[in-house]
Amino acid sequence: MTPEMGILWEVSFVEFLFVTIVLGGGGAWMIGRSTALTWSGWGLLAFYLLLLTIAVRFIHFSLFNGSFLLPLSTFDTGLYYAVIDYIVLFAIAAAGRVFVRNRQMARQYGFLGKASA
């Protein structure tokens, strides 16, 4: 399969949708959820997403003939698509974190939202 290289995806849109959005996005949502539940900071979320991005790039490389950060001949292409994957995964993880944090705050401080008559 020859790469079709788009702005957001390297091989095909279906591959990007399956690997980055479905598989990686599910992991990113769980990372956002876990950092919210443990009251961890955004820095830990960013570090975990870096590790997840490397795993997602490896799946692109190993299953769909995408580029990876090694060998050095494909480093620039691999880095470009790794940054794209990181941004997409960060957006999904941030949505998961904000969703869970809002539920936590509403449950813990629900009395603040009630109007007194």
Backbone atoms as SQL, in Angstrom:
CREATE TABLE atoms (id INTEGER PRIMARY KEY, chain TEXT, resi INTEGER, resn TEXT, atom TEXT, x REAL, y REAL, z REAL);
INSERT INTO atoms VALUES
  (1, 'A', 1, 'MET', 'N', 0.839, -1.169, 0.000),
  (2, 'A', 1, 'MET', 'CA', 0.000, 0.000, 0.000),
  (3, 'A', 1, 'MET', 'C', 0.889, 1.238, 0.000),
  (4, 'A', 2, 'THR', 'N', 0.702, 2.083, -0.982),
  (5, 'A', 2, 'THR', 'CA', 1.521, 3.289, -1.065),
  (6, 'A', 2, 'THR', 'C', 0.874, 4.410, -0.255),
  (7, 'A', 3, 'PRO', 'N', 1.678, 5.183, 0.444),
  (8, 'A', 3, 'PRO', 'CA', 1.117, 6.271, 1.251),
  (9, 'A', 3, 'PRO', 'C', 0.459, 7.340, 0.394),
  (10, 'A', 4, 'GLU', 'N', -0.684, 7.844, 0.848),
  (11, 'A', 4, 'GLU', 'CA', -1.398, 8.906, 0.155),
  (12, 'A', 4, 'GLU', 'C', -1.182, 10.252, 0.813),
  (13, 'A', 5, 'MET', 'N', -0.547, 10.285, 1.959),
  (14, 'A', 5, 'MET', 'CA', -0.144, 11.459, 2.719),
  (15, 'A', 5, 'MET', 'C', -1.054, 12.671, 2.589),
  (16, 'A', 6, 'GLY', 'N', -1.955, 12.785, 3.535),
  (17, 'A', 6, 'GLY', 'CA', -2.781, 13.966, 3.651),
  (18, 'A', 6, 'GLY', 'C', -2.209, 14.867, 4.733),
  (19, 'A', 7, 'ILE', 'N', -2.926, 15.912, 5.033),
  (20, 'A', 7, 'ILE', 'CA', -2.469, 16.821, 6.077),
  (21, 'A', 7, 'ILE', 'C', -2.574, 16.170, 7.448),
  (22, 'A', 8, 'LEU', 'N', -3.666, 15.428, 7.681),
  (23, 'A', 8, 'LEU', 'CA', -3.875, 14.800, 8.981),
  (24, 'A', 8, 'LEU', 'C', -3.530, 13.320, 9.010),
  (25, 'A', 9, 'TRP', 'N', -3.629, 12.632, 7.898),
  (26, 'A', 9, 'TRP', 'CA', -3.357, 11.201, 7.882),
  (27, 'A', 9, 'TRP', 'C', -2.285, 10.879, 6.864),
  (28, 'A', 10, 'GLU', 'N', -1.603, 9.793, 7.153),
  (29, 'A', 10, 'GLU', 'CA', -0.450, 9.434, 6.336),
  (30, 'A', 10, 'GLU', 'C', -0.792, 8.420, 5.256),
  (31, 'A', 11, 'VAL', 'N', -1.508, 7.384, 5.593),
  (32, 'A', 11, 'VAL', 'CA', -1.796, 6.325, 4.629),
  (33, 'A', 11, 'VAL', 'C', -3.209, 6.461, 4.097),
  (34, 'A', 12, 'SER', 'N', -4.211, 6.410, 4.963),
  (35, 'A', 12, 'SER', 'CA', -5.603, 6.584, 4.537),
  (36, 'A', 12, 'SER', 'C', -6.416, 7.138, 5.691),
  (37, 'A', 13, 'PHE', 'N', -7.568, 7.699, 5.352),
  (38, 'A', 13, 'PHE', 'CA', -8.440, 8.257, 6.378),
  (39, 'A', 13, 'PHE', 'C', -8.992, 7.169, 7.287),
  (40, 'A', 14, 'VAL', 'N', -9.308, 6.016, 6.716),
  (41, 'A', 14, 'VAL', 'CA', -9.859, 4.910, 7.512),
  (42, 'A', 14, 'VAL', 'C', -8.836, 4.450, 8.550),
  (43, 'A', 15, 'GLU', 'N', -7.584, 4.347, 8.131),
  (44, 'A', 15, 'GLU', 'CA', -6.518, 3.959, 9.063),
  (45, 'A', 15, 'GLU', 'C', -6.353, 4.999, 10.166),
  (46, 'A', 16, 'PHE', 'N', -6.391, 6.279, 9.817),
  (47, 'A', 16, 'PHE', 'CA', -6.304, 7.346, 10.813),
  (48, 'A', 16, 'PHE', 'C', -7.492, 7.280, 11.767),
  (49, 'A', 17, 'LEU', 'N', -8.683, 7.069, 11.223),
  (50, 'A', 17, 'LEU', 'CA', -9.883, 6.991, 12.040),
  (51, 'A', 17, 'LEU', 'C', -9.811, 5.824, 13.008),
  (52, 'A', 18, 'PHE', 'N', -9.403, 4.654, 12.513),
  (53, 'A', 18, 'PHE', 'CA', -9.371, 3.463, 13.362),
  (54, 'A', 18, 'PHE', 'C', -8.273, 3.535, 14.420),
  (55, 'A', 19, 'VAL', 'N', -7.051, 3.834, 13.999),
  (56, 'A', 19, 'VAL', 'CA', -5.926, 3.776, 14.933),
  (57, 'A', 19, 'VAL', 'C', -5.890, 4.998, 15.846),
  (58, 'A', 20, 'THR', 'N', -5.939, 6.190, 15.284),
  (59, 'A', 20, 'THR', 'CA', -5.773, 7.394, 16.097),
  (60, 'A', 20, 'THR', 'C', -7.041, 7.746, 16.862),
  (61, 'A', 21, 'ILE', 'N', -8.178, 7.759, 16.185),
  (62, 'A', 21, 'ILE', 'CA', -9.410, 8.212, 16.829),
  (63, 'A', 21, 'ILE', 'C', -10.016, 7.121, 17.705),
  (64, 'A', 22, 'VAL', 'N', -10.182, 5.909, 17.173),
  (65, 'A', 22, 'VAL', 'CA', -10.868, 4.866, 17.933),
  (66, 'A', 22, 'VAL', 'C', -9.952, 4.252, 18.988),
  (67, 'A', 23, 'LEU', 'N', -8.833, 3.680, 18.570),
  (68, 'A', 23, 'LEU', 'CA', -7.944, 3.025, 19.534),
  (69, 'A', 23, 'LEU', 'C', -7.231, 4.042, 20.427),
  (70, 'A', 24, 'GLY', 'N', -6.532, 4.982, 19.813),
  (71, 'A', 24, 'GLY', 'CA', -5.810, 5.982, 20.592),
  (72, 'A', 24, 'GLY', 'C', -6.743, 6.908, 21.350),
  (73, 'A', 25, 'GLY', 'N', -7.869, 7.263, 20.740),
  (74, 'A', 25, 'GLY', 'CA', -8.826, 8.138, 21.397),
  (75, 'A', 25, 'GLY', 'C', -9.450, 7.494, 22.623),
  (76, 'A', 26, 'GLY', 'N', -9.708, 6.193, 22.541),
  (77, 'A', 26, 'GLY', 'CA', -10.216, 5.486, 23.716),
  (78, 'A', 26, 'GLY', 'C', -9.209, 5.504, 24.851),
  (79, 'A', 27, 'GLY', 'N', -7.955, 5.273, 24.516),
  (80, 'A', 27, 'GLY', 'CA', -6.906, 5.346, 25.535),
  (81, 'A', 27, 'GLY', 'C', -6.729, 6.748, 26.069),
  (82, 'A', 28, 'ALA', 'N', -6.836, 7.742, 25.184),
  (83, 'A', 28, 'ALA', 'CA', -6.697, 9.138, 25.617),
  (84, 'A', 28, 'ALA', 'C', -7.841, 9.534, 26.541),
  (85, 'A', 29, 'TRP', 'N', -9.060, 9.096, 26.220),
  (86, 'A', 29, 'TRP', 'CA', -10.206, 9.397, 27.089),
  (87, 'A', 29, 'TRP', 'C', -9.972, 8.799, 28.472),
  (88, 'A', 30, 'MET', 'N', -9.449, 7.574, 28.521),
  (89, 'A', 30, 'MET', 'CA', -9.190, 6.925, 29.805),
  (90, 'A', 30, 'MET', 'C', -8.054, 7.622, 30.565),
  (91, 'A', 31, 'ILE', 'N', -7.078, 8.139, 29.850),
  (92, 'A', 31, 'ILE', 'CA', -6.015, 8.906, 30.509),
  (93, 'A', 31, 'ILE', 'C', -6.586, 10.179, 31.115),
  (94, 'A', 32, 'GLY', 'N', -7.421, 10.882, 30.355),
  (95, 'A', 32, 'GLY', 'CA', -8.063, 12.081, 30.885),
  (96, 'A', 32, 'GLY', 'C', -8.940, 11.771, 32.085),
  (97, 'A', 33, 'ARG', 'N', -9.660, 10.681, 31.999),
  (98, 'A', 33, 'ARG', 'CA', -10.527, 10.256, 33.103),
  (99, 'A', 33, 'ARG', 'C', -9.701, 9.923, 34.347),
  (100, 'A', 34, 'SER', 'N', -8.631, 9.180, 34.162),
  (101, 'A', 34, 'SER', 'CA', -7.833, 8.767, 35.320),
  (102, 'A', 34, 'SER', 'C', -7.125, 9.948, 35.984),
  (103, 'A', 35, 'THR', 'N', -6.656, 10.899, 35.189),
  (104, 'A', 35, 'THR', 'CA', -6.003, 12.056, 35.803),
  (105, 'A', 35, 'THR', 'C', -7.010, 12.940, 36.529),
  (106, 'A', 36, 'ALA', 'N', -8.262, 12.939, 36.077),
  (107, 'A', 36, 'ALA', 'CA', -9.288, 13.697, 36.795),
  (108, 'A', 36, 'ALA', 'C', -9.674, 12.986, 38.090),
  (109, 'A', 37, 'LEU', 'N', -9.822, 11.662, 38.029),
  (110, 'A', 37, 'LEU', 'CA', -10.233, 10.916, 39.221),
  (111, 'A', 37, 'LEU', 'C', -9.182, 10.936, 40.322),
  (112, 'A', 38, 'THR', 'N', -7.912, 10.986, 39.935),
  (113, 'A', 38, 'THR', 'CA', -6.836, 11.006, 40.934),
  (114, 'A', 38, 'THR', 'C', -6.376, 12.427, 41.249),
  (115, 'A', 39, 'TRP', 'N', -7.040, 13.423, 40.696),
  (116, 'A', 39, 'TRP', 'CA', -6.725, 14.826, 40.900),
  (117, 'A', 39, 'TRP', 'C', -5.273, 15.135, 40.524),
  (118, 'A', 40, 'SER', 'N', -4.800, 14.488, 39.469),
  (119, 'A', 40, 'SER', 'CA', -3.444, 14.736, 38.973),
  (120, 'A', 40, 'SER', 'C', -3.445, 15.965, 38.071),
  (121, 'A', 41, 'GLY', 'N', -2.272, 16.491, 37.809),
  (122, 'A', 41, 'GLY', 'CA', -2.148, 17.703, 37.014),
  (123, 'A', 41, 'GLY', 'C', -2.109, 17.436, 35.514),
  (124, 'A', 42, 'TRP', 'N', -2.104, 18.541, 34.765),
  (125, 'A', 42, 'TRP', 'CA', -2.063, 18.474, 33.311),
  (126, 'A', 42, 'TRP', 'C', -0.714, 17.962, 32.810),
  (127, 'A', 43, 'GLY', 'N', 0.347, 18.169, 33.579),
  (128, 'A', 43, 'GLY', 'CA', 1.668, 17.702, 33.169),
  (129, 'A', 43, 'GLY', 'C', 1.738, 16.189, 33.085),
  (130, 'A', 44, 'LEU', 'N', 1.127, 15.507, 34.045),
  (131, 'A', 44, 'LEU', 'CA', 1.093, 14.051, 34.017),
  (132, 'A', 44, 'LEU', 'C', 0.265, 13.557, 32.840),
  (133, 'A', 45, 'LEU', 'N', -0.830, 14.232, 32.562),
  (134, 'A', 45, 'LEU', 'CA', -1.647, 13.898, 31.397),
  (135, 'A', 45, 'LEU', 'C', -0.828, 14.041, 30.115),
  (136, 'A', 46, 'ALA', 'N', -0.074, 15.122, 29.998),
  (137, 'A', 46, 'ALA', 'CA', 0.747, 15.351, 28.801),
  (138, 'A', 46, 'ALA', 'C', 1.817, 14.276, 28.655),
  (139, 'A', 47, 'PHE', 'N', 2.417, 13.854, 29.762),
  (140, 'A', 47, 'PHE', 'CA', 3.435, 12.807, 29.704),
  (141, 'A', 47, 'PHE', 'C', 2.830, 11.469, 29.274),
  (142, 'A', 48, 'TYR', 'N', 1.694, 11.110, 29.862),
  (143, 'A', 48, 'TYR', 'CA', 1.035, 9.857, 29.476),
  (144, 'A', 48, 'TYR', 'C', 0.624, 9.882, 28.004),
  (145, 'A', 49, 'LEU', 'N', 0.191, 11.041, 27.531),
  (146, 'A', 49, 'LEU', 'CA', -0.188, 11.150, 26.122),
  (147, 'A', 49, 'LEU', 'C', 1.016, 11.044, 25.199),
  (148, 'A', 50, 'LEU', 'N', 2.163, 11.487, 25.649),
  (149, 'A', 50, 'LEU', 'CA', 3.381, 11.315, 24.862),
  (150, 'A', 50, 'LEU', 'C', 3.674, 9.830, 24.662),
  (151, 'A', 51, 'LEU', 'N', 3.545, 9.053, 25.730),
  (152, 'A', 51, 'LEU', 'CA', 3.748, 7.609, 25.626),
  (153, 'A', 51, 'LEU', 'C', 2.699, 6.966, 24.722),
  (154, 'A', 52, 'LEU', 'N', 1.452, 7.406, 24.841),
  (155, 'A', 52, 'LEU', 'CA', 0.388, 6.873, 23.995),
  (156, 'A', 52, 'LEU', 'C', 0.611, 7.238, 22.529),
  (157, 'A', 53, 'THR', 'N', 1.099, 8.428, 22.282),
  (158, 'A', 53, 'THR', 'CA', 1.378, 8.856, 20.908),
  (159, 'A', 53, 'THR', 'C', 2.458, 7.991, 20.272),
  (160, 'A', 54, 'ILE', 'N', 3.481, 7.649, 21.032),
  (161, 'A', 54, 'ILE', 'CA', 4.524, 6.759, 20.507),
  (162, 'A', 54, 'ILE', 'C', 3.933, 5.397, 20.164),
  (163, 'A', 55, 'ALA', 'N', 3.043, 4.895, 21.014),
  (164, 'A', 55, 'ALA', 'CA', 2.393, 3.613, 20.741),
  (165, 'A', 55, 'ALA', 'C', 1.509, 3.696, 19.499),
  (166, 'A', 56, 'VAL', 'N', 0.768, 4.791, 19.345),
  (167, 'A', 56, 'VAL', 'CA', -0.088, 4.963, 18.171),
  (168, 'A', 56, 'VAL', 'C', 0.756, 5.050, 16.904),
  (169, 'A', 57, 'ARG', 'N', 1.864, 5.791, 16.956),
  (170, 'A', 57, 'ARG', 'CA', 2.740, 5.875, 15.780),
  (171, 'A', 57, 'ARG', 'C', 3.320, 4.500, 15.441),
  (172, 'A', 58, 'PHE', 'N', 3.639, 3.706, 16.451),
  (173, 'A', 58, 'PHE', 'CA', 4.170, 2.369, 16.189),
  (174, 'A', 58, 'PHE', 'C', 3.114, 1.496, 15.521),
  (175, 'A', 59, 'ILE', 'N', 1.856, 1.614, 15.921),
  (176, 'A', 59, 'ILE', 'CA', 0.793, 0.848, 15.258),
  (177, 'A', 59, 'ILE', 'C', 0.645, 1.296, 13.809),
  (178, 'A', 60, 'HIS', 'N', 0.689, 2.605, 13.562),
  (179, 'A', 60, 'HIS', 'CA', 0.655, 3.104, 12.185),
  (180, 'A', 60, 'HIS', 'C', 1.804, 2.496, 11.371),
  (181, 'A', 61, 'PHE', 'N', 2.978, 2.452, 11.981),
  (182, 'A', 61, 'PHE', 'CA', 4.173, 1.950, 11.311),
  (183, 'A', 61, 'PHE', 'C', 4.097, 0.450, 11.062),
  (184, 'A', 62, 'SER', 'N', 3.743, -0.308, 12.081),
  (185, 'A', 62, 'SER', 'CA', 3.832, -1.762, 11.980),
  (186, 'A', 62, 'SER', 'C', 2.685, -2.384, 11.187),
  (187, 'A', 63, 'LEU', 'N', 1.500, -1.829, 11.263),
  (188, 'A', 63, 'LEU', 'CA', 0.359, -2.440, 10.587),
  (189, 'A', 63, 'LEU', 'C', 0.007, -1.802, 9.255),
  (190, 'A', 64, 'PHE', 'N', 0.287, -0.527, 9.086),
  (191, 'A', 64, 'PHE', 'CA', -0.198, 0.189, 7.906),
  (192, 'A', 64, 'PHE', 'C', 0.905, 0.859, 7.097),
  (193, 'A', 65, 'ASN', 'N', 2.156, 0.454, 7.296),
  (194, 'A', 65, 'ASN', 'CA', 3.300, 0.982, 6.540),
  (195, 'A', 65, 'ASN', 'C', 3.448, 2.501, 6.653),
  (196, 'A', 66, 'GLY', 'N', 3.115, 3.045, 7.800),
  (197, 'A', 66, 'GLY', 'CA', 3.336, 4.465, 8.039),
  (198, 'A', 66, 'GLY', 'C', 4.773, 4.709, 8.449),
  (199, 'A', 67, 'SER', 'N', 5.094, 5.937, 8.739),
  (200, 'A', 67, 'SER', 'CA', 6.449, 6.262, 9.159),
  (201, 'A', 67, 'SER', 'C', 6.530, 6.258, 10.682),
  (202, 'A', 68, 'PHE', 'N', 7.727, 6.024, 11.183),
  (203, 'A', 68, 'PHE', 'CA', 7.977, 6.038, 12.615),
  (204, 'A', 68, 'PHE', 'C', 9.135, 6.991, 12.853),
  (205, 'A', 69, 'LEU', 'N', 9.491, 7.204, 14.086),
  (206, 'A', 69, 'LEU', 'CA', 10.585, 8.124, 14.389),
  (207, 'A', 69, 'LEU', 'C', 11.947, 7.536, 14.045),
  (208, 'A', 70, 'LEU', 'N', 12.036, 6.234, 13.899),
  (209, 'A', 70, 'LEU', 'CA', 13.253, 5.565, 13.460),
  (210, 'A', 70, 'LEU', 'C', 12.927, 4.736, 12.245),
  (211, 'A', 71, 'PRO', 'N', 13.757, 4.626, 11.266),
  (212, 'A', 71, 'PRO', 'CA', 15.107, 5.131, 11.085),
  (213, 'A', 71, 'PRO', 'C', 15.113, 6.635, 10.822),
  (214, 'A', 72, 'LEU', 'N', 16.280, 7.204, 10.893),
  (215, 'A', 72, 'LEU', 'CA', 16.400, 8.657, 10.770),
  (216, 'A', 72, 'LEU', 'C', 15.964, 9.189, 9.407),
  (217, 'A', 73, 'SER', 'N', 15.919, 8.331, 8.392),
  (218, 'A', 73, 'SER', 'CA', 15.497, 8.796, 7.071),
  (219, 'A', 73, 'SER', 'C', 14.017, 9.188, 7.047),
  (220, 'A', 74, 'THR', 'N', 13.215, 8.642, 7.949),
  (221, 'A', 74, 'THR', 'CA', 11.790, 8.994, 8.013),
  (222, 'A', 74, 'THR', 'C', 11.445, 9.789, 9.266),
  (223, 'A', 75, 'PHE', 'N', 12.451, 10.320, 9.932),
  (224, 'A', 75, 'PHE', 'CA', 12.215, 11.018, 11.196),
  (225, 'A', 75, 'PHE', 'C', 11.330, 12.246, 11.024),
  (226, 'A', 76, 'ASP', 'N', 11.573, 13.064, 10.012),
  (227, 'A', 76, 'ASP', 'CA', 10.801, 14.293, 9.852),
  (228, 'A', 76, 'ASP', 'C', 9.331, 14.010, 9.559),
  (229, 'A', 77, 'THR', 'N', 9.056, 13.041, 8.699),
  (230, 'A', 77, 'THR', 'CA', 7.671, 12.668, 8.410),
  (231, 'A', 77, 'THR', 'C', 7.019, 12.053, 9.641),
  (232, 'A', 78, 'GLY', 'N', 7.730, 11.174, 10.317),
  (233, 'A', 78, 'GLY', 'CA', 7.203, 10.553, 11.529),
  (234, 'A', 78, 'GLY', 'C', 6.924, 11.562, 12.622),
  (235, 'A', 79, 'LEU', 'N', 7.804, 12.538, 12.763),
  (236, 'A', 79, 'LEU', 'CA', 7.615, 13.578, 13.778),
  (237, 'A', 79, 'LEU', 'C', 6.406, 14.446, 13.451),
  (238, 'A', 80, 'TYR', 'N', 6.222, 14.780, 12.183),
  (239, 'A', 80, 'TYR', 'CA', 5.070, 15.582, 11.771),
  (240, 'A', 80, 'TYR', 'C', 3.764, 14.882, 12.140),
  (241, 'A', 81, 'TYR', 'N', 3.646, 13.605, 11.759),
  (242, 'A', 81, 'TYR', 'CA', 2.406, 12.884, 12.049),
  (243, 'A', 81, 'TYR', 'C', 2.280, 12.539, 13.528),
  (244, 'A', 82, 'ALA', 'N', 3.381, 12.433, 14.248),
  (245, 'A', 82, 'ALA', 'CA', 3.325, 12.231, 15.698),
  (246, 'A', 82, 'ALA', 'C', 2.754, 13.476, 16.372),
  (247, 'A', 83, 'VAL', 'N', 3.133, 14.652, 15.898),
  (248, 'A', 83, 'VAL', 'CA', 2.592, 15.897, 16.458),
  (249, 'A', 83, 'VAL', 'C', 1.090, 15.987, 16.181),
  (250, 'A', 84, 'ILE', 'N', 0.674, 15.609, 14.970),
  (251, 'A', 84, 'ILE', 'CA', -0.758, 15.596, 14.632),
  (252, 'A', 84, 'ILE', 'C', -1.500, 14.637, 15.553),
  (253, 'A', 85, 'ASP', 'N', -0.961, 13.425, 15.715),
  (254, 'A', 85, 'ASP', 'CA', -1.588, 12.442, 16.601),
  (255, 'A', 85, 'ASP', 'C', -1.653, 12.964, 18.028),
  (256, 'A', 86, 'TYR', 'N', -0.584, 13.596, 18.493),
  (257, 'A', 86, 'TYR', 'CA', -0.545, 14.119, 19.859),
  (258, 'A', 86, 'TYR', 'C', -1.620, 15.180, 20.064),
  (259, 'A', 87, 'ILE', 'N', -1.786, 16.064, 19.112),
  (260, 'A', 87, 'ILE', 'CA', -2.791, 17.127, 19.235),
  (261, 'A', 87, 'ILE', 'C', -4.193, 16.529, 19.286),
  (262, 'A', 88, 'VAL', 'N', -4.466, 15.565, 18.420),
  (263, 'A', 88, 'VAL', 'CA', -5.786, 14.930, 18.406),
  (264, 'A', 88, 'VAL', 'C', -6.033, 14.184, 19.715),
  (265, 'A', 89, 'LEU', 'N', -5.037, 13.425, 20.164),
  (266, 'A', 89, 'LEU', 'CA', -5.187, 12.678, 21.410),
  (267, 'A', 89, 'LEU', 'C', -5.305, 13.605, 22.612),
  (268, 'A', 90, 'PHE', 'N', -4.585, 14.720, 22.597),
  (269, 'A', 90, 'PHE', 'CA', -4.673, 15.672, 23.695),
  (270, 'A', 90, 'PHE', 'C', -6.070, 16.276, 23.772),
  (271, 'A', 91, 'ALA', 'N', -6.671, 16.573, 22.624),
  (272, 'A', 91, 'ALA', 'CA', -8.024, 17.129, 22.618),
  (273, 'A', 91, 'ALA', 'C', -9.022, 16.123, 23.195),
  (274, 'A', 92, 'ILE', 'N', -8.886, 14.855, 22.841),
  (275, 'A', 92, 'ILE', 'CA', -9.787, 13.831, 23.362),
  (276, 'A', 92, 'ILE', 'C', -9.569, 13.639, 24.858),
  (277, 'A', 93, 'ALA', 'N', -8.308, 13.602, 25.298),
  (278, 'A', 93, 'ALA', 'CA', -8.010, 13.434, 26.719),
  (279, 'A', 93, 'ALA', 'C', -8.496, 14.637, 27.527),
  (280, 'A', 94, 'ALA', 'N', -8.346, 15.827, 26.994),
  (281, 'A', 94, 'ALA', 'CA', -8.819, 17.023, 27.698),
  (282, 'A', 94, 'ALA', 'C', -10.338, 16.996, 27.830),
  (283, 'A', 95, 'ALA', 'N', -11.032, 16.539, 26.786),
  (284, 'A', 95, 'ALA', 'CA', -12.489, 16.424, 26.868),
  (285, 'A', 95, 'ALA', 'C', -12.894, 15.413, 27.932),
  (286, 'A', 96, 'GLY', 'N', -12.205, 14.285, 27.998),
  (287, 'A', 96, 'GLY', 'CA', -12.490, 13.290, 29.026),
  (288, 'A', 96, 'GLY', 'C', -12.210, 13.816, 30.419),
  (289, 'A', 97, 'ARG', 'N', -11.129, 14.535, 30.558),
  (290, 'A', 97, 'ARG', 'CA', -10.776, 15.097, 31.866),
  (291, 'A', 97, 'ARG', 'C', -11.792, 16.132, 32.325),
  (292, 'A', 98, 'VAL', 'N', -12.179, 17.022, 31.437),
  (293, 'A', 98, 'VAL', 'CA', -13.142, 18.064, 31.788),
  (294, 'A', 98, 'VAL', 'C', -14.509, 17.452, 32.091),
  (295, 'A', 99, 'PHE', 'N', -14.908, 16.449, 31.328),
  (296, 'A', 99, 'PHE', 'CA', -16.182, 15.781, 31.565),
  (297, 'A', 99, 'PHE', 'C', -16.228, 15.166, 32.961),
  (298, 'A', 100, 'VAL', 'N', -15.192, 14.407, 33.319),
  (299, 'A', 100, 'VAL', 'CA', -15.156, 13.755, 34.628),
  (300, 'A', 100, 'VAL', 'C', -14.999, 14.781, 35.736),
  (301, 'A', 101, 'ARG', 'N', -14.176, 15.795, 35.540),
  (302, 'A', 101, 'ARG', 'CA', -13.988, 16.816, 36.571),
  (303, 'A', 101, 'ARG', 'C', -15.281, 17.581, 36.830),
  (304, 'A', 102, 'ASN', 'N', -16.055, 17.872, 35.781),
  (305, 'A', 102, 'ASN', 'CA', -17.338, 18.546, 35.969),
  (306, 'A', 102, 'ASN', 'C', -18.302, 17.683, 36.776),
  (307, 'A', 103, 'ARG', 'N', -18.332, 16.392, 36.517),
  (308, 'A', 103, 'ARG', 'CA', -19.167, 15.477, 37.303),
  (309, 'A', 103, 'ARG', 'C', -18.717, 15.450, 38.757),
  (310, 'A', 104, 'GLN', 'N', -17.407, 15.423, 38.985),
  (311, 'A', 104, 'GLN', 'CA', -16.886, 15.427, 40.357),
  (312, 'A', 104, 'GLN', 'C', -17.309, 16.692, 41.098),
  (313, 'A', 105, 'MET', 'N', -17.141, 17.816, 40.466),
  (314, 'A', 105, 'MET', 'CA', -17.455, 19.092, 41.117),
  (315, 'A', 105, 'MET', 'C', -18.957, 19.222, 41.372),
  (316, 'A', 106, 'ALA', 'N', -19.781, 18.775, 40.425),
  (317, 'A', 106, 'ALA', 'CA', -21.228, 18.851, 40.621),
  (318, 'A', 106, 'ALA', 'C', -21.666, 17.939, 41.760),
  (319, 'A', 107, 'ARG', 'N', -21.052, 16.771, 41.878),
  (320, 'A', 107, 'ARG', 'CA', -21.402, 15.855, 42.962),
  (321, 'A', 107, 'ARG', 'C', -20.902, 16.377, 44.309),
  (322, 'A', 108, 'GLN', 'N', -19.687, 16.884, 44.333),
  (323, 'A', 108, 'GLN', 'CA', -19.091, 17.325, 45.592),
  (324, 'A', 108, 'GLN', 'C', -19.669, 18.649, 46.085),
  (325, 'A', 109, 'TYR', 'N', -19.904, 19.572, 45.168),
  (326, 'A', 109, 'TYR', 'CA', -20.346, 20.915, 45.540),
  (327, 'A', 109, 'TYR', 'C', -21.694, 21.241, 44.914),
  (328, 'A', 110, 'GLY', 'N', -22.581, 20.281, 44.894),
  (329, 'A', 110, 'GLY', 'CA', -23.893, 20.469, 44.300),
  (330, 'A', 110, 'GLY', 'C', -24.724, 21.524, 44.982),
  (331, 'A', 111, 'PHE', 'N', -24.475, 21.750, 46.273),
  (332, 'A', 111, 'PHE', 'CA', -25.251, 22.746, 47.014),
  (333, 'A', 111, 'PHE', 'C', -24.999, 24.162, 46.510),
  (334, 'A', 112, 'LEU', 'N', -23.904, 24.384, 45.814),
  (335, 'A', 112, 'LEU', 'CA', -23.623, 25.727, 45.307),
  (336, 'A', 112, 'LEU', 'C', -24.517, 26.102, 44.140),
  (337, 'A', 113, 'GLY', 'N', -24.993, 25.114, 43.408),
  (338, 'A', 113, 'GLY', 'CA', -25.820, 25.378, 42.240),
  (339, 'A', 113, 'GLY', 'C', -27.288, 25.560, 42.573),
  (340, 'A', 114, 'LYS', 'N', -27.698, 25.216, 43.796),
  (341, 'A', 114, 'LYS', 'CA', -29.089, 25.328, 44.190),
  (342, 'A', 114, 'LYS', 'C', -29.385, 26.750, 44.685),
  (343, 'A', 115, 'ALA', 'N', -30.448, 27.309, 44.141),
  (344, 'A', 115, 'ALA', 'CA', -30.839, 28.653, 44.558),
  (345, 'A', 115, 'ALA', 'C', -31.656, 28.557, 45.840),
  (346, 'A', 116, 'SER', 'N', -31.355, 29.417, 46.768),
  (347, 'A', 116, 'SER', 'CA', -32.120, 29.436, 48.013),
  (348, 'A', 116, 'SER', 'C', -33.334, 30.344, 47.842),
  (349, 'A', 117, 'ALA', 'N', -34.460, 29.874, 48.332),
  (350, 'A', 117, 'ALA', 'CA', -35.701, 30.646, 48.158),
  (351, 'A', 117, 'ALA', 'C', -36.029, 31.422, 49.397);
